Amino acid sequence: MANRIGLGLALTDGSGAPLGASYEALPVTANLVSDWDASYEITLNGSDVSQWTPSAGDANLLVQATAADQPLYNSTDADFNGHASIQFDGVTENLATIALLSGNMTQPTTVFVVMKMIVAGITKTVFDGIDGTDRQASIISGFGAFNPFAGASMTGTLAADTNVNILCIRYNGASSDSYINGGTADGSGNIGANDLGGLTLGTRYDGTNPADMKAARVALYDGLLSDANANLVGNALATRYGTTWTDI
């Protein structure tokens, strides 16, 4: 039986009951395409997630129809300051959109992910596109660092760890940069010129390179967030999820 958990409602077979799920809007909403908050609206298949509905922007649903590949739902998670998270097993589990309803996003774009690796390891995919052409991704490389990719890899410098991290990647061709909890750029330079056609979370677009990780929030912006706006979002996410952000 599917159980749909929504903002203030738990909906089962069409009947509503109070739940008290929490959602806080991001402080920057201009050019926000989609904002997926694990505390907002989740469709469950038992204890697993079959659909993650964004709380703002287009209705770009992250879905998984195959029961064996559906990630686990944590309604409260101490790692994220008591807020909900979605947990991927690092074997086959992922969630993916179809093509973005607004169409392919050309660069520049900005992506935030609040996440925690359960096992850091190597060659794991935090997120990717939905096909081999229109890809903007964050992949833990064979060297164990977060490497953003959009046709070319931009090498990160910090080893991926098992802390709660706020990833911020600004895809902007040869002027791209990426941050882990703000501060000094973890990587900068040429990232390639790929569009983003859709989003896959937890594996590559083709289901390979799975990540054993948890995610609490994903935000996708069509455009380059300034340092000031990136700091507004980063600080808001850090406050909500009980971690830190250093202004860039």
C-alpha positions in Angstrom: 0.0 0.0 0.0 1.4 3.4 -1.0 1.6 6.0 1.7 2.0 9.6 0.7 3.5 11.9 3.2 2.9 15.6 2.5 3.3 19.0 4.1 1.1 18.7 7.2 -0.7 15.7 5.9 -0.2 11.9 5.7 -2.3 10.8 2.8 -3.1 7.1 2.5 -5.5 5.9 -0.2 -6.9 9.5 -0.5 -7.7 10.1 3.1 -5.8 12.8 5.1 -4.4 12.8 8.6 -2.3 15.3 10.5 1.5 14.6 10.3 3.2 17.9 11.0 5.9 17.6 8.4 8.1 20.7 8.3 9.4 22.7 5.3 11.3 25.9 5.2 11.5 27.8 2.0 15.0 28.7 0.7 15.9 32.4 1.0 16.7 32.6 -2.7 13.8 31.7 -4.9 14.7 33.5 -8.2 15.5 30.9 -10.9 14.8 28.0 -8.5 13.8 25.2 -10.8 13.2 22.5 -8.1 13.7 22.2 -4.4 13.4 18.6 -3.0 13.1 18.5 0.8 12.8 15.1 2.4 10.5 16.5 5.1 8.1 17.8 2.5 6.3 15.2 0.4 7.3 11.6 0.0 5.4 8.7 -1.5 6.2 5.5 0.3 6.0 1.9 -0.7 6.1 0.4 2.8 9.2 2.0 4.2 10.8 2.8 0.9 10.5 5.9 -1.4 8.8 5.5 -4.7 8.4 9.3 -5.3 10.0 12.5 -4.0 8.0 15.6 -4.9 9.7 19.0 -5.0 8.4 21.6 -2.6 9.1 24.5 -4.9 9.6 25.1 -8.6 8.5 22.8 -11.4 6.8 19.5 -10.6 10.0 17.5 -11.4 9.2 14.3 -9.6 12.1 12.0 -8.5 10.7 8.5 -8.9 11.6 4.8 -8.7 9.1 2.3 -9.9 11.1 -0.8 -9.2 10.6 -1.9 -5.6 14.0 -3.4 -5.2 15.7 -0.2 -6.2 13.7 2.2 -3.9 15.7 3.9 -1.2 14.8 3.9 2.5 12.9 6.7 4.1 14.1 8.1 7.5 11.2 10.2 8.9 13.6 11.7 11.4 17.4 11.6 11.2 19.8 12.8 14.0 22.4 13.3 11.3 20.3 16.1 9.8 19.2 17.8 13.0 16.1 15.6 13.3 14.9 16.3 9.8 14.0 13.5 7.4 16.4 11.9 4.9 16.4 9.4 2.1 19.0 6.6 2.3 20.5 4.9 -0.7 22.1 1.4 -0.3 25.1 1.8 -2.6 24.0 -1.2 -4.6 21.1 -0.4 -7.0 18.9 2.2 -5.3 18.3 5.5 -7.0 15.6 8.1 -7.8 15.4 9.9 -11.2 13.3 12.5 -12.9 12.1 12.2 -16.5 13.2 15.1 -18.7 13.0 18.4 -16.8 9.6 20.0 -17.4 11.2 23.4 -18.2 13.4 21.7 -20.8 17.2 21.2 -20.9 19.0 23.7 -18.6 22.0 25.2 -20.3 24.9 26.5 -18.2 25.3 28.3 -16.0 23.4 26.3 -13.3 23.8 25.9 -9.6 23.1 22.8 -7.5 23.0 22.3 -3.7 22.9 18.9 -2.0 22.7 18.3 1.7 24.0 14.8 2.1 26.1 12.3 4.1 28.1 9.4 2.7 27.6 6.3 4.8 30.8 4.8 3.3 33.0 7.3 1.5 34.9 4.9 -0.8 35.7 5.7 -4.4 33.8 5.9 -7.7 30.4 6.7 -6.3 27.8 9.0 -7.8 25.9 11.5 -5.7 23.9 12.8 -8.6 23.9 12.8 -12.4 21.8 13.5 -15.4 19.4 11.1 -16.9 21.3 10.1 -20.1 24.8 10.0 -21.4 24.6 13.4 -23.2 22.9 16.0 -21.0 24.8 15.4 -17.8 25.8 17.5 -14.9 27.1 15.3 -12.0 29.0 15.0 -8.8 31.0 11.8 -8.7 33.4 10.6 -6.0 36.4 9.8 -8.1 38.9 6.9 -8.0 41.0 9.3 -5.8 38.2 9.7 -3.3 37.3 13.4 -3.9 34.1 15.0 -5.1 34.6 15.6 -8.8 31.9 17.6 -10.6 31.4 16.7 -14.2 29.6 18.3 -17.2 31.5 16.8 -20.1 34.9 17.3 -18.3 35.9 16.5 -14.8 36.8 19.3 -12.4 39.0 17.7 -9.8 38.2 18.2 -6.1 40.9 18.6 -3.5 39.2 17.4 -0.3 38.7 13.7 0.3 35.0 12.7 0.6 34.2 11.9 4.2 31.2 10.6 6.2 30.2 14.0 7.7 27.1 15.8 6.8 28.1 18.1 3.9 26.5 20.9 1.9 27.7 20.5 -1.7 27.4 23.6 -3.9 28.4 23.4 -7.5 28.2 26.2 -9.9 28.4 24.8 -13.5 29.7 27.6 -15.7 32.0 26.2 -18.3 35.6 27.2 -17.9 34.7 29.4 -14.9 33.0 26.7 -12.8 33.6 26.1 -9.1 32.5 23.8 -6.3 32.3 24.0 -2.5 32.0 21.7 0.4 30.4 23.6 3.2 31.4 26.9 1.6 34.8 28.5 2.3 37.6 28.1 -0.3 36.6 26.5 -3.5 37.2 22.7 -3.5 37.6 22.8 -7.2 37.5 25.4 -10.0 38.1 25.6 -13.7 36.7 23.9 -16.8 33.8 21.5 -16.1 32.7 21.1 -19.7 29.6 22.5 -21.4 26.9 19.9 -20.9 23.3 20.9 -20.5 21.3 19.2 -17.7 18.3 17.3 -19.0 17.1 15.7 -15.8 18.4 14.4 -12.4 19.4 11.0 -11.1 20.1 10.7 -7.4 22.2 7.9 -5.9 23.8 6.4 -9.0 25.0 7.4 -12.5 22.3 7.9 -15.1 22.7 4.2 -16.1 22.4 2.8 -12.6 26.1 2.2 -12.2 28.6 3.7 -9.6 26.0 3.6 -6.8 26.5 5.7 -3.6 25.7 4.5 -0.1 24.6 7.8 1.2 21.8 9.8 2.7 20.2 13.0 1.2 18.0 15.5 3.0 17.8 18.3 0.5 18.5 19.0 -3.2 18.0 22.4 -4.9 18.5 23.2 -8.5 18.8 26.7 -9.9 18.8 27.8 -13.5 21.6 30.3 -13.4 24.7 31.2 -11.6 24.1 32.2 -8.0 26.3 35.0 -6.8 28.6 34.5 -3.8 26.1 36.5 -1.7 23.1 34.4 -2.8 25.0 31.2 -2.5 25.9 32.2 1.1 22.3 32.9 1.9 21.3 29.4 0.8 24.3 27.7 2.4 23.7 29.4 5.7 20.0 28.6 5.7 20.7 25.0 5.0 23.4 24.8 7.7 21.0 26.2 10.3 18.2 23.9 9.3 20.3 20.7 9.2 22.7 21.4 12.1 25.9 21.8 10.2 28.2 24.6 9.2 28.7 26.9 6.2 31.6 29.3 5.8 30.9 32.3 3.5 32.6 32.0 0.1 
